[in-house]
Amino acid sequence: VGILPEPFLMFTSYRVFASYVSFYHAPLVFWIKDLSAKDPYFVLPILFGLSTIFKEFVSAEPSQQEFGFSKLLMPMILVVAFASSASGFIFFMLCNSVFSALETVAFDLFLARC
């Protein structure tokens, strides 16, 4: 199945965080007072971009370790695209990216021991 469910997941979670009543004026961390509004300081989109770059770096095959412009382009596009999205959605995508990268690192360490 691969990446096939990813656009569906992104679209549905975007719609949920943008319109669900329970997220309206629900705080997350210090500067985020509303999960349905955009991040006022753009911290979450930048962290999401950095985590996506890290995920690209750790999930690359050893033969594809060249870290060229093409691997940096997609995270930059995502940061610009998600900059005005709901904070809850960006936080969800940030957690997804971080846990995916950590899962890849843990799996690689496990395979190295076997």
Backbone as a printed PyTorch tensor [residue, N CA C, xyz], in Angstrom:
tensor([[[  0.8410,  -1.1840,   0.0000],
         [  0.0000,   0.0000,   0.0000],
         [  0.8830,   1.2430,   0.0000]],

        [[  1.9330,   1.2440,   0.7810],
         [  2.9060,   2.3430,   0.7490],
         [  2.3450,   3.6900,   1.1570]],

        [[  2.4730,   4.6680,   0.2870],
         [  2.0970,   6.0430,   0.5950],
         [  0.6430,   6.3510,   0.2210]],

        [[ -0.0860,   5.3820,  -0.2870],
         [ -1.4520,   5.5930,  -0.7550],
         [ -2.3820,   6.1900,   0.3110]],

        [[ -2.3890,   5.7450,   1.5620],
         [ -3.3030,   6.3360,   2.5480],
         [ -2.8850,   7.7130,   3.0560]],

        [[ -1.6600,   8.1330,   2.7850],
         [ -1.1540,   9.3970,   3.3420],
         [ -1.9700,  10.6300,   2.9280]],

        [[ -2.3050,  10.8310,   1.6410],
         [ -3.1180,  12.0120,   1.2960],
         [ -4.5010,  11.9900,   1.9480]],

        [[ -5.0960,  10.8050,   2.0500],
         [ -6.3910,  10.7020,   2.7160],
         [ -6.2790,  11.0820,   4.1880]],

        [[ -5.2370,  10.5990,   4.8510],
         [ -5.0070,  10.9370,   6.2550],
         [ -4.7980,  12.4350,   6.4330]],

        [[ -4.0110,  13.0430,   5.5530],
         [ -3.7490,  14.4800,   5.6560],
         [ -5.0230,  15.2880,   5.4340]],

        [[ -5.8140,  14.9270,   4.4240],
         [ -7.0300,  15.6760,   4.1260],
         [ -8.0450,  15.5650,   5.2590]],

        [[ -8.2640,  14.3540,   5.7490],
         [ -9.2590,  14.1910,   6.8130],
         [ -8.8110,  14.8480,   8.1100]],

        [[ -7.5440,  14.7210,   8.4750],
         [ -7.1040,  15.3610,   9.7210],
         [ -7.0960,  16.8840,   9.5820]],

        [[ -6.8200,  17.3990,   8.3860],
         [ -6.9220,  18.8450,   8.1720],
         [ -8.3540,  19.3130,   8.3810]],

        [[ -9.3040,  18.5970,   7.8240],
         [-10.7170,  18.9830,   7.9610],
         [-11.1690,  18.8880,   9.4170]],

        [[-10.7110,  17.8690,  10.1310],
         [-11.1030,  17.7050,  11.5320],
         [-10.5540,  18.8450,  12.3760]],

        [[ -9.2790,  19.1390,  12.2620],
         [ -8.6850,  20.1760,  13.1000],
         [ -9.1520,  21.5710,  12.7240]],

        [[ -9.5420,  21.7770,  11.4920],
         [ -9.9980,  23.0960,  11.0700],
         [-11.4450,  23.3650,  11.4610]],

        [[-12.2610,  22.3200,  11.6150],
         [-13.6850,  22.5680,  11.8090],
         [-14.3030,  21.9290,  13.0410]],

        [[-13.5880,  21.0770,  13.7580],
         [-14.1830,  20.3980,  14.9180],
         [-14.3500,  21.3800,  16.0620]],

        [[-15.5150,  21.4030,  16.6580],
         [-15.8670,  22.4010,  17.6710],
         [-15.0180,  22.2570,  18.9360]],

        [[-14.6580,  21.0510,  19.3070],
         [-13.8980,  20.8430,  20.5450],
         [-12.4920,  21.4240,  20.4810]],

        [[-11.9520,  21.6310,  19.2870],
         [-10.6200,  22.2130,  19.1520],
         [-10.6370,  23.7340,  19.1460]],

        [[-11.8130,  24.3290,  19.0960],
         [-11.9240,  25.7870,  19.0680],
         [-11.5620,  26.3350,  20.4490]],

        [[-10.5530,  27.1650,  20.5360],
         [-10.0130,  27.7570,  21.7730],
         [ -9.4630,  26.7060,  22.7420]],

        [[ -9.0360,  25.5600,  22.2280],
         [ -8.4000,  24.5390,  23.0560],
         [ -6.8930,  24.7660,  23.0060]],

        [[ -6.2540,  25.0370,  24.1530],
         [ -4.8120,  25.3160,  24.1420],
         [ -3.9840,  24.0410,  23.9740]],

        [[ -2.7590,  24.2210,  23.4790],
         [ -1.8390,  23.0940,  23.3100],
         [ -0.5970,  23.2930,  24.1680]],

        [[  0.2140,  24.2720,  23.8520],
         [  1.4010,  24.6020,  24.6290],
         [  1.4170,  26.1010,  24.8570]],

        [[  2.5060,  26.6100,  25.3230],
         [  2.6340,  27.9830,  25.8000],
         [  2.0460,  29.0380,  24.8650]],

        [[  2.4480,  29.0540,  23.6110],
         [  2.0370,  30.1270,  22.7160],
         [  0.8020,  29.7780,  21.8780]],

        [[  0.3880,  28.5230,  21.8870],
         [ -0.7690,  28.1120,  21.0880],
         [ -1.9930,  28.0680,  21.9930]],

        [[ -2.8900,  29.0210,  21.7720],
         [ -4.0970,  29.1250,  22.5890],
         [ -5.3140,  28.5280,  21.9110]],

        [[ -5.1980,  28.1920,  20.6240],
         [ -6.3300,  27.6850,  19.8600],
         [ -5.8240,  26.6630,  18.8440]],

        [[ -6.2730,  25.4170,  18.9820],
         [ -5.8350,  24.3710,  18.0650],
         [ -6.4100,  24.5230,  16.6650]],

        [[ -7.4970,  25.2780,  16.5390],
         [ -8.1070,  25.4370,  15.2230],
         [ -7.5580,  26.6520,  14.4800]],

        [[ -6.6980,  27.4350,  15.1100],
         [ -6.0970,  28.6130,  14.4670],
         [ -4.6530,  28.3120,  14.0790]],

        [[ -4.1010,  29.1500,  13.2250],
         [ -2.7110,  28.9320,  12.8040],
         [ -1.7450,  29.3080,  13.9250]],

        [[ -0.5450,  28.7830,  13.8430],
         [  0.5100,  29.0790,  14.8040],
         [  0.9600,  30.5280,  14.5920]],

        [[  0.8340,  31.3940,  15.6110],
         [  1.1630,  32.8080,  15.3910],
         [  2.6450,  33.0700,  15.1450]],

        [[  3.5250,  32.2190,  15.6300],
         [  4.9610,  32.4340,  15.4760],
         [  5.5940,  31.4670,  14.4750]],

        [[  4.8100,  30.6210,  13.8370],
         [  5.2640,  29.6610,  12.8300],
         [  6.3150,  28.6920,  13.3620]],

        [[  6.2420,  28.3740,  14.6420],
         [  7.1960,  27.4320,  15.2400],
         [  6.8760,  26.0050,  14.7980]],

        [[  5.5990,  25.6160,  14.8590],
         [  5.2240,  24.2570,  14.4860],
         [  5.4960,  23.9370,  13.0150]],

        [[  5.1810,  24.8450,  12.0620],
         [  5.5320,  24.5110,  10.6730],
         [  7.0380,  24.3530,  10.4460]],

        [[  7.8390,  25.1590,  11.1210],
         [  9.2930,  25.0470,  10.9690],
         [  9.7950,  23.7460,  11.5910]],

        [[  9.2790,  23.3890,  12.7760],
         [  9.6540,  22.1120,  13.3860],
         [  9.2040,  20.9410,  12.5220]],

        [[  8.0270,  21.0810,  11.9150],
         [  7.5520,  20.0310,  11.0130],
         [  8.4910,  19.8840,   9.8170]],

        [[  8.9370,  20.9820,   9.2550],
         [  9.8750,  20.9190,   8.1370],
         [ 11.1880,  20.2760,   8.5250]],

        [[ 11.7090,  20.6370,   9.6980],
         [ 12.9650,  20.0400,  10.1730],
         [ 12.8090,  18.5460,  10.4430]],

        [[ 11.6680,  18.1660,  11.0210],
         [ 11.4560,  16.7400,  11.2870],
         [ 11.2790,  15.9550,   9.9950]],

        [[ 10.6930,  16.5740,   8.9840],
         [ 10.5500,  15.9020,   7.6950],
         [ 11.9100,  15.7260,   7.0280]],

        [[ 12.7700,  16.7280,   7.1440],
         [ 14.1330,  16.5920,   6.6200],
         [ 14.8740,  15.4750,   7.3420]],

        [[ 14.7330,  15.4180,   8.6700],
         [ 15.3650,  14.3480,   9.4440],
         [ 14.8140,  12.9910,   9.0280]],

        [[ 13.4900,  12.9060,   8.8250],
         [ 12.8770,  11.6410,   8.3990],
         [ 13.3970,  11.2190,   7.0300]],

        [[ 13.5520,  12.1710,   6.1220],
         [ 14.1170,  11.8590,   4.8070],
         [ 15.5500,  11.3600,   4.9330]],

        [[ 16.3000,  11.9570,   5.8380],
         [ 17.7060,  11.5850,   6.0080],
         [ 17.8510,  10.1750,   6.5770]],

        [[ 17.0630,   9.8330,   7.6060],
         [ 17.2230,   8.5200,   8.2390],
         [ 16.5650,   7.4080,   7.4430]],

        [[ 15.5920,   7.7270,   6.6160],
         [ 14.9220,   6.6670,   5.8700],
         [ 15.5420,   6.4090,   4.5060]],

        [[ 16.5830,   7.1580,   4.1330],
         [ 17.2300,   6.9570,   2.8420],
         [ 18.0730,   5.6850,   2.8680]],

        [[ 18.0910,   5.0130,   1.7510],
         [ 18.9310,   3.8270,   1.6030],
         [ 20.4030,   4.2600,   1.5970]],

        [[ 21.3070,   3.3830,   2.0240],
         [ 22.7350,   3.7590,   2.0220],
         [ 23.2530,   4.1650,   0.6530]],

        [[ 22.6980,   3.6120,  -0.4040],
         [ 23.1510,   3.9900,  -1.7400],
         [ 22.6080,   5.3410,  -2.1750]],

        [[ 21.5930,   5.8570,  -1.4540],
         [ 20.9760,   7.1370,  -1.8040],
         [ 21.2420,   8.2040,  -0.7520]],

        [[ 22.3950,   8.1850,  -0.1350],
         [ 22.6890,   9.1160,   0.9490],
         [ 23.0170,  10.5250,   0.4700]],

        [[ 23.0540,  10.7610,  -0.8540],
         [ 23.2730,  12.1230,  -1.3110],
         [ 22.0960,  12.9580,  -0.8530]],

        [[ 22.3970,  13.9720,  -0.1120],
         [ 21.3400,  14.8100,   0.4600],
         [ 21.2160,  16.0590,  -0.3910]],

        [[ 20.6460,  15.8850,  -1.5680],
         [ 20.5790,  16.9670,  -2.5320],
         [ 19.3940,  17.8810,  -2.3350]],

        [[ 19.2460,  18.7590,  -3.2850],
         [ 18.1930,  19.7630,  -3.2400],
         [ 16.8080,  19.1350,  -3.3060]],

        [[ 16.6750,  18.0060,  -3.9950],
         [ 15.3650,  17.3770,  -4.1350],
         [ 14.8150,  16.8930,  -2.7980]],

        [[ 15.6980,  16.4860,  -1.8900],
         [ 15.2350,  16.0480,  -0.5760],
         [ 14.8940,  17.2210,   0.3380]],

        [[ 15.3830,  18.3980,   0.0240],
         [ 15.0520,  19.5860,   0.8080],
         [ 13.8480,  20.3340,   0.2410]],

        [[ 13.5450,  20.1020,  -1.0120],
         [ 12.4750,  20.8470,  -1.6620],
         [ 11.1040,  20.5060,  -1.0950]],

        [[ 10.7970,  19.2370,  -0.9250],
         [  9.4750,  18.8460,  -0.4310],
         [  9.2010,  19.3570,   0.9850]],

        [[ 10.1280,  19.2460,   1.9410],
         [  9.8590,  19.8340,   3.2630],
         [  9.6500,  21.3480,   3.2080]],

        [[ 10.3680,  22.0390,   2.3340],
         [ 10.1600,  23.4920,   2.2050],
         [  8.7740,  23.7950,   1.6500]],

        [[  8.3420,  23.0080,   0.6790],
         [  7.0000,  23.1970,   0.1320],
         [  5.9460,  22.9200,   1.1950]],

        [[  6.1490,  21.8810,   1.9980],
         [  5.1890,  21.5570,   3.0480],
         [  5.1320,  22.6490,   4.1100]],

        [[  6.2700,  23.2350,   4.4710],
         [  6.2820,  24.3240,   5.4570],
         [  5.4760,  25.5130,   4.9430]],

        [[  5.6790,  25.8700,   3.7010],
         [  4.9460,  26.9990,   3.1260],
         [  3.4570,  26.6700,   3.0160]],

        [[  3.1480,  25.4400,   2.6150],
         [  1.7480,  25.0520,   2.4430],
         [  1.0070,  24.9680,   3.7670]],

        [[  1.6760,  24.5020,   4.8090],
         [  1.0130,  24.3150,   6.0990],
         [  1.1640,  25.5020,   7.0410]],

        [[  1.7960,  26.5640,   6.6260],
         [  2.0360,  27.7040,   7.5140],
         [  0.7350,  28.3470,   8.0010]],

        [[ -0.2940,  28.3300,   7.1930],
         [ -1.5500,  28.9490,   7.6050],
         [ -2.5930,  27.9220,   8.0110]],

        [[ -2.1940,  26.6800,   8.2140],
         [ -3.1280,  25.6320,   8.6220],
         [ -3.3460,  25.6650,  10.1270]],

        [[ -4.3040,  24.8810,  10.5700],
         [ -4.6230,  24.8030,  11.9920],
         [ -3.4410,  24.2320,  12.7750]],

        [[ -3.1940,  24.7710,  13.9570],
         [ -2.0740,  24.3290,  14.7880],
         [ -2.1870,  22.8650,  15.1730]],

        [[ -3.3980,  22.4060,  15.4420],
         [ -3.5980,  21.0060,  15.7970],
         [ -3.2120,  20.0780,  14.6710]],

        [[ -3.5340,  20.4580,  13.4410],
         [ -3.1700,  19.6480,  12.2800],
         [ -1.6600,  19.5920,  12.1090]],

        [[ -0.9910,  20.7170,  12.2400],
         [  0.4630,  20.7390,  12.0820],
         [  1.1280,  19.9560,  13.2110]],

        [[  0.5830,  20.0640,  14.4300],
         [  1.1310,  19.2930,  15.5430],
         [  0.9580,  17.7970,  15.3010]],

        [[ -0.1910,  17.4010,  14.7590],
         [ -0.4300,  16.0000,  14.4280],
         [  0.5710,  15.5110,  13.3880]],

        [[  0.7930,  16.3040,  12.3420],
         [  1.7310,  15.9190,  11.3010],
         [  3.1720,  15.9230,  11.8250]],

        [[  3.4980,  16.8400,  12.7440],
         [  4.8220,  16.8700,  13.3680],
         [  5.0540,  15.5970,  14.1700]],

        [[  4.0820,  15.2190,  14.9890],
         [  4.2200,  13.9870,  15.7740],
         [  4.3300,  12.7690,  14.8690]],

        [[  3.5520,  12.7430,  13.8050],
         [  3.6160,  11.6410,  12.8520],
         [  5.0110,  11.5470,  12.2390]],

        [[  5.5850,  12.6680,  11.8600],
         [  6.9070,  12.6850,  11.2440],
         [  7.9900,  12.2670,  12.2370]],

        [[  7.9160,  12.7810,  13.4600],
         [  8.9260,  12.4550,  14.4780],
         [  8.8670,  10.9720,  14.8380]],

        [[  7.6600,  10.4550,  15.0800],
         [  7.5460,   9.0480,  15.4590],
         [  7.9100,   8.1190,  14.3070]],

        [[  7.6400,   8.5330,  13.0850],
         [  8.0400,   7.7390,  11.9260],
         [  9.5600,   7.6800,  11.8170]],

        [[ 10.2290,   8.8060,  12.0400],
         [ 11.6930,   8.8200,  11.9920],
         [ 12.2880,   7.9910,  13.1330]],

        [[ 11.7180,   8.1040,  14.3310],
         [ 12.2150,   7.3170,  15.4590],
         [ 11.9840,   5.8300,  15.2430]],

        [[ 10.8630,   5.4850,  14.6250],
         [ 10.5980,   4.0850,  14.3090],
         [ 11.6280,   3.5500,  13.3120]],

        [[ 11.9690,   4.3500,  12.3320],
         [ 12.9650,   3.9370,  11.3510],
         [ 14.3280,   3.7430,  11.9990]],

        [[ 14.7110,   4.6650,  12.8850],
         [ 16.0000,   4.5490,  13.5730],
         [ 16.0170,   3.3010,  14.4700]],

        [[ 14.9310,   3.0680,  15.2180],
         [ 14.8730,   1.9100,  16.0940],
         [ 14.9060,   0.6130,  15.2880]],

        [[ 14.2050,   0.5890,  14.1690],
         [ 14.2090,  -0.6020,  13.3160],
         [ 15.5890,  -0.8570,  12.7310]],

        [[ 16.2660,   0.1890,  12.3160],
         [ 17.6260,   0.0250,  11.7860],
         [ 18.5880,  -0.4680,  12.8650]],

        [[ 18.4460,   0.0360,  14.0850],
         [ 19.2970,  -0.4360,  15.1820],
         [ 19.0020,  -1.8840,  15.5030]],

        [[ 17.7370,  -2.2700,  15.4450],
         [ 17.3570,  -3.6500,  15.6990],
         [ 17.9390,  -4.5760,  14.6340]],

        [[ 17.8680,  -4.1430,  13.3710],
         [ 18.4380,  -4.9720,  12.2990],
         [ 19.9520,  -5.0400,  12.3780]],

        [[ 20.5900,  -3.9980,  12.8850],
         [ 22.0430,  -4.0130,  13.0180],
         [ 22.4880,  -5.0170,  14.0780]],

        [[ 21.6700,  -5.2460,  15.0940],
         [ 22.0200,  -6.1990,  16.1470],
         [ 21.7970,  -7.6360,  15.7310]],

        [[ 20.9100,  -7.8480,  14.7990],
         [ 20.6030,  -9.2320,  14.3730],
         [ 21.5910,  -9.7700,  13.3810]]])
